[in-house]
Amino acid sequence: MNYACKTHHSAMKSHFTHFRTIAGHRNHYPQVVCANPVVFEGNGRATRSKFDSSALRLNYKPGSPTTELPKGRVAILVDDDAAKPPSTGKFGRFGGKFVPETLISCLEELEVVFRQALRDPQFQEELTTALKDYVGRETPLYYAERLTAHYKAQNMGRGPDIYIKREDLTHCGAHKMNNALAQAMIAKRMGLTAVVAATGAGQHGVATAAACAKLGLSCTVFMSTADMEKQPSNVDLMNLLGAKVEPTAGSFKDASSESIRVWAGQLGEVYYLAGTAVGPHPCPTMVREFQSVIGRETRRQAAEKWGGTPDAVVACVGSGSNALGIFHEFVSDPTVRLIGVEAAGFGLDSGKHAATLAAGEVGVYHGAMSYLLQDEEGHIVRPHSVGVGLEYPGVAPELSFLKESGRMEFCSATDKEAVEAYRRVARLEGIIPALEASHAFAYLEKLCPTLPDGAKIVVSCSGRGDKDAAMVSTYMSR
């Protein structure tokens, strides 16, 4: 069956609408402000008022822990709730669909196809096989013996045991392939033959290009010229894999806006392959679901290795797909600390950072309500991080909810701390983490001294860092 959206879209080609939230309005309705060549990109403060975060729990039920699976088997569904995402796509007050009416039916159709795919045994079998044979799942949960010894030596031989979830070992070198492959399969299921995406550090672009090459789909990836200069090797890989790399001005947010604009102008012809858990529903739910295999594997591997669960799970946070991928499995387990590490850049007081949850305020951007980096006028502020994959001015609505509900802890690491962690992990373990993941490793400096001897920490190594070697060398020579 061809599920391609048949929504009339001629108006979308000439009228791309910029949405702002109305400051102080509790219902957060969007207001059309002006014609703009960016689709459903909104900004502005929704409210500055306080609220009772405990009430939010009534609107969101995280996935229950999975049952034990045979070794080598990949679970696609967490539970029945995963196959029934809320039609509103709301996590408390966050998320939603702040989009033009012409996009609503297409997004609703995408949600229907997504639900059907999750319930389709053939789709699950095909995805399970591809994740195993093509992506290389499951990825190891590796005991970092020398990194553990390094921190214990600083505390009289006592301290936590550190394990690394090795997403850097997947095909194309990052967690992005989990979602890119699954969504490319969704695109093919919908009868579409062209895919459009945006990338920052290039990892999602490479993963999307590879998935499209495997499935015989055409691929266009938008990437800012600044990021292309920082990540030339990933640009070369995308070209090698047959993708057309389109340069844009600005940063990752501008590349995202351009990819969305192209998709909205060609509804029914092009599939927009979201790389992270932001945007209008169902995009955040889809990305989180396809990435949550990371956490499911981690739970089972922890049970095998030490007969329990981690005491703390640590992951870097940019827009949120990596963090949600490993956190989601443990959200309903209060014994597991979930720690997200944002990019503090030159410092939170410098104004040059990407710490949205630490320094942002609520608004609407790219079709969903979440925390955003914005100025006093409500305009989006350009983020900064040495890990360019963390340079997004918003964050997953689900993470915004988990912050305000108190379930997750958020902290940050500076560029300097991330580069030091990059070098430390490489020299102690022979593992080169991506600069994005290095932010999570950097936080071990502060976390390890606070934990009891024998506590178990799992750090998500979201990608490999060979792409960053030249940048780190340049950084160190300054």
N, C-alpha and C positions, 0 to 999 in steps of 0.2 A: 504494500500500500504506500502511495506517495503522500507523505504528511506535510509536504511543503506548504508554508503559510501563503494563502491566497489573498491576504489583506490588501486592499487598495492602498497604494502608497505614493501616488503622484504628488499629493500635497506635501509629503515628507521631503521630496526632492528640492522643494523651493522654500519650505518654511521649517527650519530646524529651530526648536524652541528652547530657550534657556530658562530653567526653573530656579527660583529662589524660594526659601521658606519664609513665612511671614513671622517676623520676630514677635515673640510674646504670645502667639496663638497656640493654645494647648492641643488643638487637633492637627496642627502641622500641615495644613492644606497647601499644595503648591500654588504659586502665583506666576502667571506668564508675565515676564518683564520685557523681553525684547527678542527680535529675530536674531539668531546667532548661528554660525555654521557648526555648532556643537550640539549634538542631540542629547536631550534630557540630562545635560550637565547642570547641576544646581549647586548653589552655595548659599551661605548665610546662616545665621544662628536661628535655630528653631525655638529655643527657650533658654533662659538662664535659671529657671526655677528649680528648686529641689523636689525630690519625689521619694516615695517609699519603694526602694528596690525590691523588697520582699514580695511586693504584689506582682512583680514581673514573673515570678516563678509560675504563676497560674497559667501563663500563656505559652510556656515553653517546656517541653519534656525532652531531655536529652536521650540519646540512644542508650539502651540498657547494655550491660556487658555481654559480649557474645559468648555463646557456649563453646566448649573446646572443639577444635577442628583437628582432623588428621594432619600430621606434619606435611608441608608442601602444598597444602590446599589453601586457596585464597577465598575468603568470605566476601561476598558482594553486599549482602544485606546485613545490617545490624539487627534489626527487628522489624516488625510490621510497620512501625511508625516511620521508618526510613522510606518505605514505599508510599507513604501518604504525607508528603510535605504539606504544611498549611497553605491553603490557596492564597492567603494574603501575604505569605512570606515574611511574617513579622516575628521578631524575637523581642518580646516586650514591646517597647515603643520603636524599636529599630527595624530596618529593612523596608519591605514594601515595594510598591511599583509606582514611582513618581515619574511617569512617562506620558507622552502624548497618547491620546485615545487610539490612534492608528497603530500603535505597537501592542496594545493590550491583548488583542486576539491572537497575535503571533506568539506572545509570551505564554499565554494560556495553552496554546497548542503545543508549544515546546514542553510545558509541564506534563501534559497528557502523555506525550511520547516518552518522556523520561520515566514516568510512573510505569507505563506499560513495559518499558525495557527492563526495569528492575524486577518485574514480575515474570518476565519471559525466560523460561529455563534455557532456551537456546542462546539468547543474548548473554545470560550469565555464564554459560559454559564457554562461549566464544571469548568473552572478556577474561575469564579465569585462565583459559589456555594462553591467551595473548600476554597477560600479565606475567605468567610463569615463563613461557618460552621466548617471548620477544623483549619484555621489559627486564626480566631477570629477578622477579619476585620469587620467594620472599627475600628481603634484604637482611643481612645479619644484625643481631644485637651483640655488639662486640665489647668485650671487657677491656677497657683502656688501662692496662696494668701500670705503665710508666706514668701516665697522667695522674692516676690514683696515687701512686707513690710520691709524686711531686707535691701534691697537696698535703698528704699525710706527713711528709718530712717537715712541713712548715708548722705542724701542730703536734709535735712530740710523738709522731707515729700513729696518730689517731685521725680518723676522718672518714668520709663516705667512700663507697666504691662507685666508680664512674663507668657507665656503659654508654656506648655510642650507637644510635640507630643509623645504619649506613645507607641512607638514601643516595649518597654519592656514588654508590655502586650500580645504580639502575642504568639502563640503556640511555645514552645521551647525558648521563651524569648528574641528574637532579630528580627531585620528587615530581617535577612538572609532568613527566611522562605518564604518571598514573591517570591524571585527569585528561591530558591531551588525547591519549589513545581512546579512552572511553567516550569522550565527546565526539571525536572523529567518527567513531562507530555509530553514535547517535545521528550525526549528520548524514551518514550513508543510509541509515534506517529511514530517515525522512525523505530520501530520494534526492538529496542535494549533492552537487558535485564540486562546489567551490567553498572554500573556507577562508575567513578573514580573522586575524588576531592581532594583538599588540604585545610588545615585549619591552622589558626594561634592560635587565642584564643579559638578555638573549636566551636564557634557559627555556622559557616557555616558547619562544620562537623556534628554537631548535627542536624541541619536543613536538610541537605542532607540525613543523615541516616533515619530521620523520614519520609521524603518524599518518599524515596525508600521503606521503610517498608510499607507505605500506599499503594503504587502502585505495590508492589511485585517485586521490582528490587533488584539485588544484589548490594552491595555498598562497595567500598574500599576507605578509607580516609587516605591520607598521612599527617603526622604531625611530626614536629621536636621533638627530645627527650627533648630538652630544654623547649619547649612549653608544652609538655605532663607533665613535672614535675611541671610547673606553673599552669596548668589547669587540675588536675586529675579528678575532678568531671565531666568535659565534656568528658574526655576519657571514664569514666565509662558509661556515658549516650550513647555514640556512640556504645559501646559494647552491652549495653542493647538493643538498637534498631536494633541490628543485623549487624552492620557494622564491617568490618575488618579494624582495625587501624594499619597502617604500619608506624613505626618510621623511621625518617631520621636524618641525621646529620644536623648541621647548624641551620637555622632559617626557617621562613615561606617561604622565597624565594626558599630555597632548597627543601622544601616539594612541592612547586608549580612546580618546574622543574621536580621533580621525577614523579608527577602525569601526567604531559604533556608527559614525555618520555614513560610512560606506555600506554597512549592513542595513541600516534603516532606509537607505535609498534603493536597495535591491532585495527587499523582502520577498521570500519565496524563491530566490535564486542563490543566495549566499547564506552560509551558516556562520554566525559569530561565535568563535570558540573562546569563551572566557577563561583566562588563565588563573584567576584568583577569585576568592569568595566575596566579591563585591558586585555592585550593579543591581538591577531590578530582579525580583523573584521571577523564575526559579534559579537564576544563575548562581547565587551564593549556595543554595541548597545542593545543586548538582555538583559544584566543585568540591564542597565539603564531603559529600557522600563518596565521590570517587577518590578522594585523598584519604578517607578514614581507614583505608586498608592499612595504613602505617601504624595507627594505634592498635588495631586489632591484632596485627602481628606482634607488636610490642607486648601486649598483655600475655599472649600465649608463650612467647619466648621468655618473658620474665618468670612465668610459672615453671617453665622447664629448667631455668638456670638457678633460681634460688627459692622456688616454691612460694612465691608471693607476687606482690605488685610493687612498682617503684614507689619510693617515698616522695620523689619529686621528678617531674618531667619538665625539661627546659627546652625552649625553642625560640628562634628569632621570630620577630613579628614585623612584617612590612604591611602588606595588605591582608595577609592572614591565612593563605591556603596551607602552608607548611604547618603552622601552629595548630590550626583546626584539625589537620590530618592526623596528628599524633595525640592531641588533647581530647578529641571528641569521645573516644572510647572510655575515658576516665572521668568525664564530667560528672557522672552520677555516683562516683566513688569518692567520698569526702576525705578518705585517708591519703589520697594522692594529691600532692601539691602541684598545681599547674602554673608554671612561671614563663611568661612571655617577655622577651628582651627586645626592646625597640632600639632604633638607631638614634643615639644622642648627637651624632655628628661632631660639631665643634663644641658641644655643650648645650644643655637645655636653655641656658640663659643667652646663648649667642644668637638665637633666631635661625640658625643654620643647622637643622636637624630634621629627622623624620619620625619623631616620637608623638604620633597622633593621639594615642590614649593618654599619654602623660601631659600633653600640652594643648590638645585640641578641644574644640567645642562642637556641639551637636548641630548638624545641618543636613542638607540634601545634596548629593553629588552623584553623578552617573546613575541616577534612577533609584537611589535608596537613601534612607536616613541612617546616619552613623556619625561617629566622631570624625571631625575634619580639622586640618590645619588651615586657619583663615585669619585674616587681619581684622582690624576694628570695624571695617566696612563690610565684613562678611565675604570678602574676595579670597579665593584660594591662594595660599602661600606656597611657593615652590619649595619642596622638601630637599634636604641634602643628606647624603650618606656616602661613605667610601664604598659601601656595598650598594651598587646602583639598583639592585633588585628590591631594595627596601624603600626606594624613593617614590612613594605614592602618598598623596596628601590625605588619604582616607584610610579606613580599615574595615574589615568584614563586620557587617551588622551584628553577627552572632558574637564576635569578640567584644563589641561595644556593650552588648547585653551582659555578657559574662563578667565584664569589668564592673558594671553597676550592680550586678547581683552579688558581687563579692566572691564569686567562685574562683576567679583567676587572679593571680598576682602579676603586676606589670612593673618592669624596671627598664633600665636602658644602659647602653654601653657606647662610649665615644668612638670616633674613628681610630684614635690612637690605641684604645683598649682592644678594639677588634683586630687591628693589624698585629698587635703583640700576641693575641691569642692565636691568630693564623700561624704565626711563626712558632709559637710554643707547641701547638698540636702537631705541626709538621715535624719538629725536631724530636719530640718525645715519642710520638706514635707512628711516624712515617705516613701519616694521613694528612692530605692537604684539603682542608675544608674551604668551601666558598666563603668569601668575605661576609656574605649575608649570615651564614651559619656561624661564622667566627664571633658574631655578637653574642650568641648563646654561650659559646665556650668562654668568652670574656667574663661572663657573669659568675663563672665558677670561682673566680678570685674572691668574690664577696660571699658567695653561698657556702662554699665548702667549710670555712671556719665556723659556721653556725650550726652545722649538722653533727649528730652523734657518730661515733665510730661504727662503721658497718652499715650506715644508711645507704640506700641504693638510689643513685641519680641516673636518669636516662637523658642524654642530650641528643636532640635531633640534628644530625649532620645533613642538612637539606640538599646539599649539592657539593660537587668537587670544585676545588679552587685553582686548578691549573689555568683557568681563564683569567685569574686575577694576579698571576705571578708578576707580569710586567708592571701592573699598576702598583703592586706592593713594593717592587724594586724602586720605582719612581718616588713613591711616598717616603721610603726609607732614606733616599738620597737628598731629600729636602733639608 
